[in-house]
Amino acid sequence: DEMLAGYRPYVSVHLAGLIRRGQWATAQRLFDNTARLPGSTKRSLLEGVARAILPARWQAPFRQLTGKELMPDWLNQTWFRSHAVSFAQPPQPNGTGQGLRHALHESLVHSSLPMLLRYEDRNSMSHSIESRVPFLTPALVQFVLSLPEAYLISEQGTSKAVLRRAMRNLVPDAILDRKDKIGFATPEQRWLNTLKPWVDETLQGAAQLGIAAINPTAAAREWEMVVTGARPFDRKIWRWLNAMRWIELYQVNLSA
């Protein structure tokens, strides 16, 4: 996925590259086709394009507008600053018309893949499984990253397009023609709705523990808005709770 643009956000990066190069008709076809795919919306595509195109000075206001600010209310900015922690804008694709290739390289080398490979290695070794990742053969990676963007994402919005074509008649068509994208998702929203009393108790406990890095009042307020439907569910709630429980169980001192 990180090599062949398998994740849906890569479509927005590709769209931004087409727009930069003035390929408006191709961009329009890709946009319309992708917006019809399961799990994709026009809004999510447009937000992704904006993030890839907007200059650095507009990134922070845009993230705040879309609810993805780097320093939300539930984090204590003063605490992080006092501990020399700064929040930097994620790297943006370069403006030379190679945005998708740049984004894939970032995922391969710096962001997504190193983290996933760490999980893969630790989990396989803990169960005595000798695992391999053959797609990461250097020659194959170099070849894929040298391909034109249209080989990775077709005008129909098909991801990993060149791989699907190469596997035709080797892999069942039902797999190659599948249009939805399902990752290793877990039903956090259903879990937390069921566990609402425990969530409320954990948030109250965080305030009592004096976890200065997190603002429990703001976290509790946002949680109530999600419960009442005033705001859509966000997986960061699951992260708050895990962080708070970790701090409590291991008696980590984040009060000063």
C-alpha positions as CSV (number, residue, x, y, z in Angstrom):
1,D,0.0,0.0,0.0
2,E,2.8,2.4,0.9
3,M,4.6,1.7,-2.4
4,L,1.6,1.4,-4.8
5,A,-0.7,4.1,-3.4
6,G,-3.1,1.6,-1.9
7,Y,-4.7,4.0,0.6
8,R,-7.5,6.4,-0.3
9,P,-5.7,9.6,0.9
10,Y,-3.1,9.1,-1.8
11,V,-5.8,9.8,-4.4
12,S,-6.0,13.4,-3.1
13,V,-2.2,13.8,-3.4
14,H,-2.4,12.5,-7.0
15,L,-5.3,14.9,-7.7
16,A,-3.2,17.8,-6.3
17,G,-0.3,16.8,-8.6
18,L,-2.6,16.8,-11.6
19,I,-4.0,20.2,-10.7
20,R,-0.5,21.6,-10.3
21,R,0.4,20.4,-13.8
22,G,-2.8,21.8,-15.3
23,Q,-4.3,18.4,-16.1
24,W,-7.8,19.6,-15.2
25,A,-9.8,17.1,-17.3
26,T,-7.9,14.1,-15.9
27,A,-8.3,15.4,-12.4
28,Q,-12.0,15.9,-12.9
29,R,-12.5,12.3,-14.1
30,L,-10.4,10.9,-11.3
31,F,-12.3,13.0,-8.7
32,D,-15.8,11.9,-10.0
33,N,-14.8,8.2,-10.3
34,T,-13.2,8.1,-6.8
35,A,-16.1,9.9,-5.1
36,R,-18.4,7.1,-6.2
37,L,-16.2,4.4,-4.6
38,P,-17.2,2.9,-1.2
39,G,-15.7,4.7,1.8
40,S,-14.9,7.9,-0.3
41,T,-16.6,11.2,-0.3
42,K,-16.2,14.4,-2.2
43,R,-15.5,16.3,1.0
44,S,-12.7,13.9,2.1
45,L,-11.1,14.2,-1.4
46,L,-11.3,18.0,-1.4
47,E,-9.9,18.2,2.1
48,G,-6.9,16.0,1.1
49,V,-6.3,18.1,-2.0
50,A,-6.4,21.3,0.0
51,R,-3.8,19.9,2.5
52,A,-1.5,19.0,-0.4
53,I,-1.8,22.3,-2.2
54,L,-2.2,25.0,0.5
55,P,1.1,26.8,1.4
56,A,2.6,26.3,4.8
57,R,1.1,29.4,6.4
58,W,-2.4,28.3,5.6
59,Q,-2.0,24.7,6.9
60,A,-2.6,25.4,10.6
61,P,-5.8,27.4,10.1
62,F,-7.1,24.8,7.6
63,R,-6.4,21.9,10.1
64,Q,-8.3,23.8,12.8
65,L,-11.2,24.4,10.4
66,T,-11.4,20.7,9.6
67,G,-11.0,19.6,13.3
68,K,-7.5,18.2,12.8
69,E,-5.5,20.9,14.6
70,L,-2.0,19.9,15.8
71,M,-2.6,21.3,19.3
72,P,-6.3,20.7,20.3
73,D,-7.9,21.9,23.5
74,W,-7.6,18.5,25.2
75,L,-3.8,18.8,25.2
76,N,-2.1,21.2,27.6
77,Q,0.1,23.4,25.4
78,T,1.9,25.0,28.4
79,W,2.9,21.6,29.7
80,F,4.4,20.5,26.3
81,R,6.2,23.8,25.8
82,S,7.7,23.6,29.3
83,H,9.1,20.2,28.3
84,A,10.6,21.4,25.1
85,V,8.0,19.5,22.9
86,S,7.0,21.3,19.7
87,F,4.4,20.3,17.3
88,A,5.5,20.6,13.7
89,Q,3.4,20.5,10.5
90,P,3.7,17.1,8.8
91,P,5.8,17.3,5.6
92,Q,3.8,18.4,2.5
93,P,4.4,16.9,-0.9
94,N,6.8,19.1,-2.9
95,G,5.5,21.4,-5.6
96,T,7.4,20.0,-8.5
97,G,4.6,17.9,-9.8
98,Q,5.9,14.7,-8.1
99,G,3.6,15.0,-5.0
100,L,2.5,11.4,-5.1
101,R,6.0,9.9,-5.4
102,H,7.1,12.2,-2.6
103,A,4.2,11.1,-0.4
104,L,4.9,7.4,-1.0
105,H,8.6,7.9,-0.2
106,E,7.6,9.7,3.1
107,S,5.4,6.7,4.0
108,L,8.0,4.2,3.1
109,V,10.9,5.8,4.9
110,H,9.6,8.1,7.7
111,S,6.0,7.8,8.8
112,S,3.7,4.8,8.2
113,L,5.9,1.8,7.2
114,P,8.6,2.0,9.9
115,M,5.9,1.9,12.5
116,L,4.0,-1.0,10.8
117,L,7.2,-3.0,10.3
118,R,8.0,-2.6,14.0
119,Y,4.7,-4.1,14.9
120,E,5.1,-6.9,12.3
121,D,8.6,-7.8,13.6
122,R,7.7,-7.7,17.3
123,N,4.4,-9.6,16.8
124,S,5.9,-12.3,14.5
125,M,8.9,-12.9,16.8
126,S,6.8,-13.1,19.9
127,H,4.9,-16.0,18.3
128,S,8.1,-17.6,16.8
129,I,7.0,-16.8,13.2
130,E,9.6,-16.2,10.6
131,S,8.0,-13.5,8.5
132,R,9.2,-11.8,5.2
133,V,8.1,-8.7,3.4
134,P,9.1,-9.5,-0.3
135,F,7.5,-6.3,-1.7
136,L,10.3,-4.4,0.1
137,T,13.0,-5.8,-2.1
138,P,15.1,-2.7,-2.9
139,A,15.0,-3.3,-6.7
140,L,11.2,-3.6,-6.6
141,V,10.8,-0.5,-4.5
142,Q,13.0,1.5,-6.8
143,F,11.2,0.3,-9.9
144,V,7.7,1.1,-8.5
145,L,8.7,4.6,-7.4
146,S,10.0,5.2,-10.9
147,L,6.7,4.5,-12.5
148,P,4.3,7.2,-13.8
149,E,1.6,8.1,-11.3
150,A,-1.1,6.8,-13.6
151,Y,0.4,3.3,-13.2
152,L,-0.4,3.5,-9.5
153,I,-3.8,5.2,-9.5
154,S,-5.9,4.9,-12.6
155,E,-8.4,7.4,-13.8
156,Q,-11.1,5.1,-12.4
157,G,-9.7,5.6,-8.9
158,T,-8.3,2.1,-8.9
159,S,-5.3,1.9,-6.5
160,K,-2.3,-0.4,-7.1
161,A,-3.4,-0.4,-10.8
162,V,-0.2,-1.8,-12.2
163,L,-0.1,-4.7,-9.7
164,R,-3.8,-5.5,-10.4
165,R,-3.0,-5.7,-14.1
166,A,0.1,-7.8,-13.5
167,M,-1.9,-10.3,-11.4
168,R,-4.8,-10.7,-13.9
169,N,-5.4,-14.4,-14.6
170,L,-3.2,-15.3,-11.6
171,V,-5.4,-13.8,-8.8
172,P,-9.3,-14.2,-9.0
173,D,-11.0,-11.3,-10.6
174,A,-13.3,-10.9,-7.6
175,I,-10.2,-9.9,-5.6
176,L,-8.6,-7.7,-8.3
177,D,-11.8,-5.9,-9.0
178,R,-12.7,-5.2,-5.4
179,K,-13.4,-1.5,-4.9
180,D,-13.8,-1.1,-1.1
181,K,-10.8,-0.8,1.2
182,I,-11.0,-2.5,4.6
183,G,-8.0,-2.2,6.9
184,F,-7.4,-3.8,10.2
185,A,-10.3,-1.8,11.8
186,T,-11.6,-2.3,15.3
187,P,-15.1,-1.1,16.4
188,E,-13.9,1.5,18.9
189,Q,-17.1,3.6,18.7
190,R,-19.3,0.6,19.5
191,W,-17.0,-0.5,22.3
192,L,-16.9,3.0,23.9
193,N,-20.6,3.5,23.7
194,T,-21.1,0.2,25.5
195,L,-18.4,1.2,28.1
196,K,-19.7,4.8,28.6
197,P,-19.7,4.5,32.4
198,W,-16.1,3.3,32.4
199,V,-15.1,6.1,30.0
200,D,-16.7,8.7,32.2
201,E,-15.0,7.2,35.3
202,T,-11.6,7.2,33.5
203,L,-11.9,10.8,32.4
204,Q,-12.8,11.8,36.0
205,G,-9.9,9.8,37.3
206,A,-7.5,11.6,34.9
207,A,-8.5,14.9,36.5
208,Q,-7.9,13.5,40.0
209,L,-4.5,12.0,39.0
210,G,-3.4,15.5,38.0
211,I,-2.2,14.5,34.5
212,A,-0.9,17.9,33.4
213,A,-0.2,16.9,29.8
214,I,-3.9,16.3,29.2
215,N,-6.8,18.6,29.8
216,P,-9.4,16.2,31.2
217,T,-12.2,18.8,31.2
218,A,-11.8,19.5,27.5
219,A,-11.6,15.7,26.8
220,A,-14.7,15.0,28.8
221,R,-16.5,17.9,27.0
222,E,-15.6,16.5,23.6
223,W,-16.6,13.0,24.7
224,E,-20.1,14.2,25.6
225,M,-20.4,15.9,22.3
226,V,-19.6,12.6,20.5
227,V,-22.0,10.7,22.7
228,T,-24.9,13.1,22.0
229,G,-24.1,13.2,18.3
230,A,-23.0,16.8,18.2
231,R,-19.6,15.7,16.9
232,P,-18.6,12.7,14.8
233,F,-16.7,9.9,16.5
234,D,-12.9,10.3,16.5
235,R,-10.4,7.5,17.3
236,K,-8.4,9.9,19.4
237,I,-10.8,9.2,22.2
238,W,-9.6,5.7,22.3
239,R,-6.0,7.0,22.5
240,W,-6.8,9.3,25.4
241,L,-8.2,6.5,27.4
242,N,-5.3,4.2,26.7
243,A,-2.9,6.9,27.6
244,M,-4.7,7.7,30.8
245,R,-4.9,4.1,31.9
246,W,-1.2,3.6,31.1
247,I,-0.3,6.6,33.2
248,E,-2.5,5.3,36.0
249,L,-1.3,1.7,35.9
250,Y,2.4,2.4,35.7
251,Q,2.2,5.5,37.9
252,V,3.8,7.8,35.4
253,N,4.3,11.3,36.7
254,L,3.1,13.8,34.2
255,S,2.0,16.4,36.7
256,A,4.9,18.7,36.5
